[in-house]
């Protein structure tokens, strides 16, 4: 297999997941730039890209994000909903949309309240579908260390979800008052002035 074919295979297989990961860290627009830079590194180092390539690519993307944050010196917001939409695709189950939206909102709020390291770890496992071994490779730690961190992050997320106020159903809006009945023009009765 040529280097060009190897790169093309890696790109086709991993691009959507690298984009979803980068987007979850820095938002859609910057995430696209980070993804492009990640694949530029992969092109230059195609001989170094292991199989499977995804953990290595996510590690490159993570390092690029860290460099970007150091250069710019300000925090980027976690674009969770966009990343989740990209990684899981749009779902159109209409069975209980209201409960799903409320639960998702609570989960995202709880996730947003966690430290950045916990958010990154949980999204690598839950949204990006990495195994503990692959996530450890992305985060540059041992699988045992990652397992302990994951356990602790999940406990903190559970506590944050328990602390979230129960979503009270929105009161139904009061019906708008009926418009006043139209007042008919006075009829021209006999004897009435015209």
N, C-alpha and C positions, 0 to 999 in steps of 0.2 A: 504494500500500500504506500502510495506517495505521501509526502508531507501535506500537500494540498488536499488530498482526499481525506487524510486523517483529520485535518483542521475542519473541513467541511462537515464530516460526520459529527465531530464534537460540537460544532456550532449549531447544527440542526437539532441535535439531541438536547443540548443544554441551554440554548439562548433564552427560551421563555422562563425557565426557572432562575437563571442568573438575573434576568430583568426583574422578576418578581422579588427576589431577595434585595437587590439594590434599591428598588422602589420602596420596599418596606423600611429601608433605612433613611432614605433621603428624599423621597417623593418622586413623582413620575419623570419630570423633566431632567433632573440631575441624575436620577437612576438610569435613564437612557444613556447619558454621557458615561457614567461609571461602567455600564455594561459594554459600551463600545471600547473603552479603555481596557477592560478585562480581556476582551477578545483580541485586542491589539497585542497585549502581553502574551496571550496564548499563541498567537500567530508567530511572534518572535521566538517563543520558547516551545514550539510544538513538539520537539523531541523530549522535553521535560514533563509534558502533560501526562499524568498517570491514567490508568484505567481502573476504576471509573474516574472520569474527569470532573464531575460536578463538585465534589468537595474541594478539589484544588482550585477550581474556578471561583467558588464562593470565597475561599480564602484570599485569592487575589482581589476580588471585589471588596472584601472587608478591609484589606490593607489600603486600597485606593480611597475608600470612604474615610478611613482614619487620617490619611494624608490630607484629604480635602478639608476635613474638620480642623486639623491643625493649622492649615494655611488660612482658612477663612475665619477661624476663631469664634464661630457661633454655632449654636445647636440647630440641627435640622429636625423637623417634626416627623414622627413616625407616620407614614401614610398607610395605615393598616387596612383600611377598607379597600384601597386601591390594590394593594398587594394581595389581599384575600380574593378580590374579584379576579385578578389575573391568574392566581394559582389554582383557584377552584372553579373558575368559570361561573357564568351567571346561572343561578338556579331559579326555576320558575314554579316551584311548588306553591300552590295557592291554598293548601289545606289550612294552615294556621300562620299566615304571614305576620299578623300583629304580634303574636307571641314570639316568633322567631326574631323579628326586628327588635323587640324589647330585650330579649335575651342577648342578642348580639350586641346591642348598645351597651348593656351592663357589662358584658365580657370585655368589650373594647375599652370601656372606661376603666375597668379594673386593671387591664393590661397596661394602659397608658400611665397608670399611677405607680407602676413598678419601676425599679431601677432599670436603666438602659441595658445592662448586662442580662438581666432576667428576661426582658422583652425579646432581646436578640436570640437567646437560647430557646425560649419557648416557641418563637416563630420558626426557627430553623427546624425544630422537631415537628410541630403541629402543622404549619402552613406549607413548609418547603419539603416535608416528607423525608428528611434525612434520618438515618439511623444514628444511634448514639456514637458509634465509631466515626461516621462521616462528619457529624457535628463537632466532635472533638478535633478532627483534622482541621475544620474551618476555624475553630476557636484556638487552635494551636495549644491543646492540652491533652492529657491522657483521657482515655475512655472512663477510667475510674473517677477521675476528678470531675469530668463532665456529668457522670451519673449522680454524684453528690450535689453538684450545682443544680442539676435538673430537678432533683427531689426537693431541694430548698425553694427553688423558683416556683414549682407547682404548689407547694404549701403556702407561699406568700400570695400567689394568685387566688387560691381557695379562700384565704382569709380576706383578701380584698373583695372577692365576690360576696362573701358572707356579710361583710360590713356595708356593702352597697344597699341603699334603701330599696325596699321592695317597690317595684314599679307599680304605682297606682294607676288604675285605668283612667285615661283621660275622660273628663266628664263630657257627655255629649253636648254639642253646642245647642243653645236654645234656638228654637225655630225663630226665624225672622218674623217680626210683626207683619201682619197682612197689610198691604197697602190700603189706604183709605178708599172706601167705595167711591167710585166716580160720582160726582154730583151732576146729575143731568141738567142740561141747560133748562131754564124755566120754559115750560111749554107756553105756547101762545094760546091761552084759553080765551074764550070769548069774553070780551069785556076787559081783558088785561091789557095794559098799555104795551105797545110793541116796541 
